C-alpha cells in the first residue's frame, strides 16, 4: 500500500488546508489535514497491490470515529461556553472575592461581564467579571458572598 509523502518535519508534502499553518509533527495535524492525508493515502495506493477490504473498512471506521470525536469535542466546548456565560452573568450584582491578574485580592460588587475572544482562534474565549473598575478572569473568582 502506498502512502502520501511526509516531509521530514512531519507535514504533508501536499498543501494543507491552511498553507500559513503547517504542522511541525504528525501529532500537530488538525482533523482536516489528517483526513486529507488519509484520503490521499487511499487515492494514491498501488493499483497492482490495493488495500484489502478489511484495511479499507478499518480506515473508514477510523475516519468516522475521528469525525465523531471531533463533533463531540465541539459540542462539549459549546456547552462549556454556555455554562461559563451563565455562571458569569449570574454574578452580576453579587459581591465576590477574587484574584486580579496580578494575584492581588479584590472584593466587591460585580458590575458587568465581558467575553474576550482570541483573535487567532474564535473558539478560545475568556469570561471576565468587572469589579471596581478591574476585569477579573471568571476562573479567579474565589468566593461568592451572600446577599447583604
C-alpha positions in Angstrom: 0.0 0.0 0.0 1.4 3.4 -1.0 1.2 6.3 1.4 1.3 10.0 0.7 4.7 11.6 1.2 5.5 13.2 4.5 8.1 15.9 4.8 10.9 15.5 7.4 9.2 18.0 9.6 6.1 15.8 9.7 3.8 17.8 7.5 2.3 16.6 4.3 4.1 17.5 1.1 0.8 18.3 -0.4 -0.5 21.7 0.5 -2.5 21.7 3.8 -5.9 23.4 4.2 -4.2 26.5 5.6 -0.8 27.0 4.0 0.2 29.5 6.6 -0.1 27.0 9.4 2.0 23.9 8.6 2.2 21.2 11.3 5.7 20.5 12.7 4.8 17.0 13.6 2.2 14.4 12.8 0.6 14.9 16.2 0.0 18.6 15.3 -2.3 17.7 12.3 -5.7 19.1 12.7 -8.7 17.0 11.7 -9.0 18.4 8.2 -5.3 17.8 7.5 -5.5 14.3 8.9 -8.5 13.5 6.7 -6.7 14.9 3.6 -3.8 12.7 4.4 -5.9 9.6 4.7 -7.8 10.4 1.5 -4.5 10.9 -0.3 -3.3 7.6 1.0 -6.5 5.9 -0.3 -6.4 7.5 -3.7 -2.6 7.0 -4.2 -2.5 3.3 -3.4 -0.7 1.0 -5.7 -3.3 -0.3 -8.2 -1.4 -3.6 -8.6 -1.4 -4.1 -4.8 -4.6 -2.4 -3.5 -5.5 -2.3 0.1 -7.6 -5.3 1.2 -11.2 -4.8 2.2 -10.6 -5.3 5.9 -8.0 -2.5 5.9 -10.3 -0.2 3.9 -13.2 -0.8 6.4 -10.8 -0.2 9.3 -9.6 3.1 7.8 -13.2 4.2 7.0 -14.1 3.3 10.6 -11.2 5.4 11.8 -12.3 8.3 9.8 -15.8 8.1 11.2 -14.5 7.7 14.7 -12.3 10.8 14.4 -15.2 12.8 12.9 -17.5 11.7 15.7 -14.9 12.6 18.4 -14.3 16.0 16.8 -18.0 16.7 16.7 -18.3 15.6 20.4 -15.4 17.9 21.3 -17.0 20.8 19.6 -20.4 20.1 21.3 -18.7 20.0 24.7 -16.9 23.2 24.0 -20.2 24.9 23.2 -21.8 23.5 26.4 -18.9 24.7 28.4 -19.0 28.1 26.8 -22.7 28.5 27.6 -22.2 27.3 31.1 -19.4 29.9 31.7 -21.6 32.7 30.3 -24.5 31.6 32.5 -22.2 31.4 35.6 -20.6 34.8 34.9 -23.9 36.6 34.2 -25.4 35.2 37.4 -22.7 37.0 39.3 -23.9 40.5 38.2 -24.9 42.5 41.2 -23.4 39.9 43.6 -20.4 40.5 45.9 -17.4 38.3 45.2 -13.8 37.7 46.4 -11.3 37.1 43.7 -7.8 37.4 42.5 -6.8 40.0 39.9 -4.5 39.2 37.0 -1.6 40.4 39.3 -2.6 37.9 42.0 -4.0 40.7 44.3 -7.1 40.0 46.4 -10.1 42.0 45.4 -13.6 42.1 46.9 -16.6 43.9 45.5 -19.8 44.0 43.5 -19.8 42.5 40.0 -20.8 45.3 37.7 -20.8 43.6 34.3 -19.5 40.6 32.4 -17.4 40.7 29.2 -16.1 37.9 26.9 -12.6 38.2 25.4 -12.3 36.3 22.1 -8.8 35.2 20.9 -8.0 36.9 17.6 -6.3 33.8 16.3 -8.9 31.2 17.4 -12.5 32.3 17.8 -13.3 29.2 19.9 -11.0 30.4 22.7 -12.9 32.7 24.9 -12.2 34.2 28.3 -15.1 35.2 30.5 -14.4 38.3 32.7 -16.3 39.9 35.5 -15.8 43.6 36.3 -15.4 44.7 39.9 -14.4 48.2 41.0 -13.1 49.1 37.5 -11.0 45.9 37.2 -11.7 43.0 35.0 -11.1 39.6 36.5 -11.0 36.2 34.8 -14.0 34.2 35.9 -11.6 31.3 36.9 -10.1 33.7 39.5 -13.4 34.1 41.4 -12.7 32.5 44.8 -15.9 33.2 46.7 -19.4 34.5 46.1 -20.6 36.3 49.2 -24.2 36.1 50.5 -26.5 39.0 49.7 -26.5 41.6 52.4 
